[in-house]
Amino acid sequence: MKTILITGAGSGLGKELALAYAEKGHSIILTGRRVEPLQEAQTLIKEGNSHAHVFPLDLADAGSVEKTVTAITKEHKVDFLINNAGAGCFGPLTDLSLEEINQAIQTNVLGTIYLTKAILPHLLLQQQPKIMNIISTAGQKGKVNESVYVASKFAVRGFTESLQKELEGKVTVTATYMGGMDTPFWNETDHIKDKSRLKSPKEVAEKIISQDSQQEIIV
Ligand SMILES: NC(=O)c1ccc[n+]([C@@H]2O[C@H](COP(=O)([O-])OP(=O)(O)OC[C@H]3O[C@@H](n4cnc5c(N)ncnc54)[C@H](OP(=O)(O)O)[C@@H]3O)[C@@H](O)[C@H]2O)c1
């Protein structure tokens, strides 16, 4: 059984991955900025008799990432990192505020890099370690009114493909691409008009888990 660190584990896809992996008997480290949703996920996992631990973490803050990784790895042997957390940034480029742009780049790109870099020495000490990066179809092609979000996901794709080569034979690194999901991701934007037509994150999580030893997953 693995110990799986999941970012953005209090909602959407991250929560569904946490619940589904826990159901298979894995131990889950739940991270995200807001403690309450993480504790709710923890309660659900414990009700199913699996282990879950909450570590609040703001990926946009490199200092917080370093400190939290030190605290986690003191107590747990993490052998699987899932970089799932992400921030949206939608609209014509001229309408985007610098704050929104910075938030998306800091969370999606720098957060993924900071956390992976901080935990990699620990991962390399484990048996058959894995990293999975949740990208998006936005990491495969450009889209109207998604320029910054797409730029952030292309960056994560490049990071992932490079680590696949750099860590070959040492760490299994998976790039995961999926289309729209009905999650709180769309709550603050009208970019998607009717999110109820999108896939459920539970269904996407199940498909991801069924293929999680591959280098590329397309849902
Ligand atoms: N929904 C879609 O249509 C869709 C499609 C393709 C790919 N994706 C990708 O799937 C991933 C999960 O998104 P989702 O749809 O499940 O949306 P979501 O429910 O909004 O989940 C995003 C999670 O990221 C966390 N997060 C955001 N900023 C953070 C930060 N600075 N530090 C730590 N955690 C942070 C949030 O928790 P806190 O706010 O508590 O920090 C939240 O739990 C993202 O990478 C997204 O880009 C989504």
The ligand as a Gaussian input file, in Angstrom:
#p B3LYP/6-31G(d) Opt

LIG

0 1
 N      -12.570000      21.288000     -13.852000
 C      -12.146000      21.133000     -15.079000
 O      -12.904000      21.287000     -16.053000
 C      -10.718000      20.718000     -15.347000
 C      -10.379000      20.195000     -16.604000
 C       -9.089000      19.776000     -16.862000
 C       -8.131000      19.890000     -15.863000
 N       -8.452000      20.426000     -14.656000
 C       -7.413000      20.510000     -13.639000
 O       -7.753000      19.609000     -12.604000
 C       -7.140000      20.041000     -11.389000
 C       -8.171000      20.015000     -10.262000
 O       -9.150000      20.994000     -10.539000
 P      -10.690000      20.803000     -10.144000
 O      -11.459000      20.875000     -11.394000
 O      -10.860000      19.655000      -9.243000
 O      -10.973000      22.187000      -9.409000
 P      -11.135000      22.605000      -7.871000
 O      -12.194000      21.805000      -7.214000
 O      -11.231000      24.085000      -7.871000
 O       -9.754000      22.122000      -7.246000
 C       -8.587000      22.888000      -7.228000
 C       -7.930000      22.633000      -5.893000
 O       -6.671000      23.287000      -5.872000
 C       -6.494000      23.864000      -4.588000
 N       -5.619000      25.024000      -4.737000
 C       -5.823000      26.125000      -5.516000
 N       -4.822000      26.986000      -5.368000
 C       -3.957000      26.434000      -4.464000
 C       -2.741000      26.855000      -3.871000
 N       -2.190000      28.051000      -4.145000
 N       -2.133000      26.032000      -2.982000
 C       -2.675000      24.829000      -2.673000
 N       -3.829000      24.385000      -3.189000
 C       -4.456000      25.179000      -4.068000
 C       -7.895000      24.253000      -4.112000
 O       -8.004000      24.211000      -2.700000
 P       -7.834000      25.520000      -1.783000
 O       -8.630000      26.607000      -2.446000
 O       -8.335000      25.121000      -0.446000
 O       -6.362000      25.781000      -1.766000
 C       -8.753000      23.168000      -4.720000
 O       -8.987000      22.105000      -3.803000
 C       -6.544000      21.416000     -11.683000
 O       -5.156000      21.270000     -11.931000
 C       -7.247000      21.859000     -12.955000
 O       -6.446000      22.740000     -13.720000
 C       -9.731000      20.836000     -14.365000

